[in-house]
Amino acid sequence: MVLLLPGGSETDNVFTPRHFSAMKPGAYLYNLGRGNCYQEEDLLRALETGPLAGAALDVFAREPLPPASPLWRKGNVLITPHSSAISREYIDLFIE
């Protein structure tokens, strides 16, 4: 599952435990949009008890991701530093 949702109140917690449980066993979650679309606790539960086999996360509800977050200790989670939008053209597009 790839999440590319925009931030804002309309996407707050739009991805719920029901959505996680509907995923196929062994699925992976990739979140490159915004970190407000699910609760970290729900993601952790899906990683620990299924169905998720792993996740790649570029964005979080709290950034930077706090050092105490259990996500840092998960061997099946790849954490990147909010870098999905970085490109040579990024600064020009941002200024525009």
ChimeraX attribute file (.defattr): number of C-alpha atoms within 10 A of each C-alpha:
attribute: neighborCount
match mode: 1-to-1
recipient: residues
	/A:1	13
	/A:2	12
	/A:3	15
	/A:4	13
	/A:5	17
	/A:6	15
	/A:7	14
	/A:8	10
	/A:9	10
	/A:10	11
	/A:11	15
	/A:12	18
	/A:13	14
	/A:14	14
	/A:15	16
	/A:16	14
	/A:17	16
	/A:18	9
	/A:19	12
	/A:20	21
	/A:21	16
	/A:22	9
	/A:23	16
	/A:24	13
	/A:25	12
	/A:26	11
	/A:27	15
	/A:28	19
	/A:29	19
	/A:30	17
	/A:31	20
	/A:32	21
	/A:33	20
	/A:34	21
	/A:35	24
	/A:36	22
	/A:37	24
	/A:38	20
	/A:39	17
	/A:40	17
	/A:41	12
	/A:42	17
	/A:43	20
	/A:44	17
	/A:45	15
	/A:46	20
	/A:47	23
	/A:48	14
	/A:49	10
	/A:50	18
	/A:51	18
	/A:52	23
	/A:53	17
	/A:54	22
	/A:55	23
	/A:56	16
	/A:57	22
	/A:58	20
	/A:59	22
	/A:60	22
	/A:61	15
	/A:62	9
	/A:63	10
	/A:64	10
	/A:65	15
	/A:66	11
	/A:67	9
	/A:68	8
	/A:69	10
	/A:70	11
	/A:71	21
	/A:72	14
	/A:73	10
	/A:74	15
	/A:75	9
	/A:76	16
	/A:77	18
	/A:78	14
	/A:79	16
	/A:80	12
	/A:81	12
	/A:82	16
	/A:83	10
	/A:84	13
	/A:85	11
	/A:86	9
	/A:87	10
	/A:88	8
	/A:89	9
	/A:90	11
	/A:91	10
	/A:92	9
	/A:93	9
	/A:94	7
	/A:95	6
	/A:96	6
